[in-house]
Amino acid sequence: MVNGQPQRGPTIYDVARAAGVAPSTVSRAFSRPGRVNAETAERIRAVAEELGYRANPLARALPTGRTALLALVISDVTNPFFFDIIRGAEEAASKAGYTLLVADAHESATAERETLERMITLVEGVVLATSRMSDSAIRVIAKQRPTVVLNRALTDVPSVLTDNARGMRRAVEHLAELGHHTITYVAGPEASWADGMRWRSLHDGAYELELRSRRIGPFPPTVRGGRLAAIELAAHPTSAVVCYNDLIAIGVVRGLTELGARVPAEVSVIGFDNIFGSDFCSPPLTTVAAPLRALGDQSIKRLLAQLRNSAPTESRPTMLPAQLVVRESTARPGRRRKAWTRAAAVGAAALSSADQPSKRSPTAASAATSPGTRARTPE
């Protein structure tokens, strides 16, 4: 501060005056060094260093359109699902000489769209991780900047996916091998492409193995959402439950335990994603493991391929494998105690009053599907 005013940093004009060159020459020395005599460029850099001048990266980008910035937009920064995705994406971007900007959409398509509108001119490319926007909104973004979508398939936008169908099939097979006959799927956000794919895969797998399946939800993709789901599960219990993600599954286990159920002796629970902490809960969670760090890494590599090639790149999805990780939340079905189901009716009311929001989104439960009868698949 000088006389109460913020001190002005050195400008391009100060560097030009000290180096004895035109301001335009200083600008070219930083943005297009090949167009300035090597000796002159070296003198300009030395003067700039002495004065403490730092070129504005956005100003440098104006002639070239290159900012060396990439955007990763995620639906919820507090969800551990994104921890390894961010790490994998950041490492891949850094190796290529880019800086990664991470934005949180707060599970809102509106917030996601507004965030992108503010940052789209600053970045060279965008990765949309589990976007809640519509297909048409994503295509609008893809027309403005190279774009890759994560965990969602669009016919004309490059994408990187986990093999949801194969992973869910393994979960259904595991439960069938243990002797379960009816499976409840606890759904996640309505706007989630992966949620619809996981339910369809579970439903089809159960049908082929002559098991019954039903769907309840949607629920928030959080531990609290899982506790809410436990209330509905207690009202109409099944011996096996598969959840949209690990956070819901952890909440289901906690909620059912509070209602008096024994997991896995009376109810087996499977999550999805194998997030950090899924092996810390009690009991440790059986889950379909997604290669999260690889998802982040591959999404950036697909994005860089678009940036390096002026011609259209391959738009077919990059499919990464999923595998079932069996821990201690699944077991052979035991005899359900009548004492638990009676206590659940009382306990559910208490749990509901503690966890129920003032206005809860309505849930839609599919009726149990008998072998040979297909329930309506959600849109």
Secondary structure, DSSP 8 states (H G I E B T S, - for coil): -BTTB------HHHHHHHHTS-HHHHHHHHH-GGGS-HHHHHHHHHHHHHHT----HHHHHHHH----EEEEEES-TTSTHHHHHHHHHHHHHHHTT-EEEEEE-TT-HHHHHHHHHHHTTT-SEEEEES--S-HHHHHHHHHHS-EEEES--BTTB-EEEE-HHHHHHHHHHHHHHHT--EEEEE---TT-HHHHHHHHHHHHHHHHTT-EEEEE----SSHHHHHHHHHHHHHS--SEEEESSHHHHHHHHHHHHHTT--TTTT-EEEEEE--TTTTTSSS--EEEE--HHHHHHHHHHHHHHHHH-SS----S-EEE--EEE--SS--------HHHHHHHHHHHHHHHHHH--SS-----------TT-------
